[in-house]
């Protein structure tokens, strides 16, 4: 018998919120590391001689780039390993491993005596983030009831944005004394909380059943579902496992390939549409409009607040409105704001107001990202893949997401040199428009359906069907 949203939100779901809140700390690690390095680098360059690294003489700006990008390199490694490890070790165990790796990386950075050791710590932090970015959404999606899965998985994105904002505040708190070691070392705190908390949390019921532990899977479902749901969901899991193999080649089966394309596309578009140029370079962008240092830092903090607030809006709406409407409206707004931002730098004679136009455009751009492409990517890739390769599939697309992040971060300033700020933002705007068309044509709606229903429907879809049929997994009507 179907249960209402109210039914699923009572009783057992008080426990699911605790589990989700702890698992979502994976996103906090992700966000904190992303935001904290921008402030720490202002003081690292005053402590270390940034002219050589690992025996190679370099331009100081290149050494800074190596330090900053070390975490992204580590994240690519962590995501590449994390998908397979999540399938082999289990979701919960990989979260524990990731927390330990991040803790050790933060500790190494806090006490690093040389640039080389600092980079090693950054890479280890990145490996932990790579694990977290794969397994956090995966674990939450598999343990969540279908009716509220979108909101719960989107909490991971909320903690990412919260982590970025917390990092900005930490940077501000320690900026007076230039205490960059404290900035970087405080990452140990959420890592420790995540590790201790997850010791008391259950494993994913889907992974448990896949390992032949049906009794354990039923016990977990009993703690996170009302009684009338347990049997039906366990039967769905059983039917799904019986028709699946666990080969990596399954990612390239005709019925899986369309969703692999969707995941890869979302992974790349989330980054090449320019979001991390704002996260990493917002002060630089705003300084170029005439803002003083203090004003640009405060404006950057304002952008961080907008990011958090609009992510909360997305969490509240994503199970009511659906994934596609938020994704499409968000990309439309991002495209428009990048066009406006480009014109703000292009039109002459606007020096008096360009800073305010740029700030407003950046805030609205971030707001549209936060309600659409930000949470929708992580949610959809946790929903659209078959169970036995879900971890591997998520690891594959997450690797590409981090690789695109690295490329965009390394090329932004060079693009500005070649095309100017207007041309660069218009380039990102053009990519946003392409992403909008891609999502309209190919991205499915998954609102309100169990993971097994989504998989079953995808099995019935053939590659030869028209793109319009591919726009939905199955009607919700």
Buried (B, 14 or more C-beta within 10 A) or exposed (E): EEBEEEBBBEEBBEBBBEBBBBBBBBBBBBBBBBBBBBBBBBBBBEEBEBEEBEEEEBEEEBBBBBBBBBBBBBBBBBBBBBBBBBBEBBBBBBBBBBBBBBBBBBBBBBEBEEBBEBBBBBBBBBBBBBBBBBBBBBBBBBBBBBBBBBBBBBBBBBBBBBBBBBBBEBBBBBBEEBBBBBBBBBBBEBBBBBBEBBEEBBBBBBBBBBEEBBEBBBBBBBBBBBEEBBEBBBEBBEEBBEEBEBEEEBBEBEBBEBBBEBBBBBBBBBBBBBBBBBBBBBBBBBBBBBBEEEBBBBBBBBBBBBBBEBBBEBBEBBBEBBBBBBBBBBBBBBBBBBBBBBBBBBEEEBEEEBBBBBBBBBBBBBBBBBBBBBBBBBBBBBBBBBBBBBBBBBBBBBBBBBBBBBBBBEBBBEBBEEEBBBBBBBBBBBBBBBBBEBBBEBBBBBBBBBBBBBBBBBBEBEEEEEEEEBBBBBEEE
